[in-house]
Amino acid sequence: MKFIKRLFFLSIISIVFYACGSSPLNNPEIEKEEPVVIANDSLEYEVIIIDPGFTTFLNSIAQPEGFYSQKYMEARNRAWVFTWNQRAQNSFQFNPNIYENIIDYQPTIDYGYEVNYKLFNYFLFAQRKYKMSLGGGFRARIN
């Protein structure tokens, strides 16, 4: 039996109610979304992202696959993971409902394009949804 190491598990449950509007980020339909799961047995990792609205963001707002290079997304992901993990470890200063878990993203491992693409876009999505900045030399447009 082969065990899969969980790379990271992002469980973000939005408890803040936003005003109704036409934005996909505050659409009641998004509550029915399935988690985004990425798995690869050969590298023994599994990624599960649960955050209402992320699937809609990924399918309708995010740049298409191939828009950013893997190297570019890896650089952004390293910076954003560092900031995210600092905040997750400091739950008294930062919202523990947003930064619930540490992300185990190792810069020496090649996770491939798909993992980096979805993680990169999750960070863009979270910065927009929660009106925050993770820094790292790239500023997500926050609406």
N, C-alpha and C positions, 0 to 999 in steps of 0.2 A: 504494500500500500504506500503510495507516494503522498507526502504531506505538502500542502501549499503554504508557503510563508505569506502572510498578509503584509503587503508592502505598506499600505496605509488604509485607514477607514475614516472617512470624513462623514460624520453624522451631524448635520446641521438642521435643526428644527426651528423653523421661523415661528416665534411666538409674538412677533410684532405685527399688528394689523395695519396695512397700508390703505390709504384712500383708494376708492375704486377709480379705475382709469383704463385706458386702452393699451398700456404697456404690457408686454408679455411677462414682465417680472412681477406684476401684481394681479395676475389673472387667476380666479378661483379654480379654473380647470386644471391648473398645474399641480394641484394637490393630488391628482390621480396618477401622476407620473411614476414610472418605474425607476429604480435606482440605475445609475450608469455603472456597469460592471465591465472591467477589463481583466482578463485572466490569460496567463501563459504558463503552461505546465513546464516547459523547458527551462524557463528562468525562475520558476517556482515563486510567482508573485500573483497577487490578486488585488485589484483596486476596486473599491466600492465607494461611490459618491452618492450620498443621499442629501438632497437639498431641493425643496420645491422650486421649480422654475429653471433648474440647470439644464434639463433635457430640452426644454423649449429654447433656452438661450443657445445651446449648442447647435440646434437644428435650424434656428432662424436668424440669429444675430451674429454669432461667431463667424470669423473669417473661415473660408473653406479650407480643408486639409490641403497642404501644399503651399499655402500663402506664406507661412513662416518656415524658416529652415529648422531642422531639429537642433542644430547648435544654438541658434538664437533662443529657442524655447527652453533649452536646457539651462542656458545662462540666466534667463528670467526665473525659471523654476528654482534654481539654486538660491537666488537672492530672496525670492518670495517664501520658500520653505524655511529659510533661516529666520526671517521676520515672524512668520506664522508660528514657528516652534517657540520662539522667545515669548510671544504673547500667550501661547497655550500653557507655558510654564509659569505664567504670572497672572493667574485667574483673579487676583484681587484688583489688578489694574485694568485688565481687559475682559470683555464679556465672555464668560465661560460657555455661554450658549452658542457662541460663534466659534470660538477656538477650543473645541471639546477635546481634540486629540492631537498628539504629536504626529508629524508626517515623517516616516522613515524613508527619506529619499537620499540615496547615496550617490554622490557625484562621480564615483569611479565605476558605477554600473551603467551599462547602456540599456535603458529600458525600451528603446525603440521610439519610433515616431508617434504611434498611437497613444501611448501612455503620456508622453511629454505634451502632445497636442491637447489631450483632455485635461490634464492637470493645469497646463497654462491657461486654458479657457475657463477652468473652474476658478482660478485666481482672478481672472478678469471679471467673471460673473459675480464673485463674492465682493469684489471691490465696488462694483456698481450697486448690487443689492443692499449691502450693508453700509454704503457710503463711507468707505475707509480707503486708505492707501497703504499698500504693503511696501512701497518704496522700491529700491533696487534699480533705479535708473529708468524705469518705465512707468508712466502714469496712465492708468486706465481711465478712459473717459467716464466720468461719474455723472449720471443723469439724476 
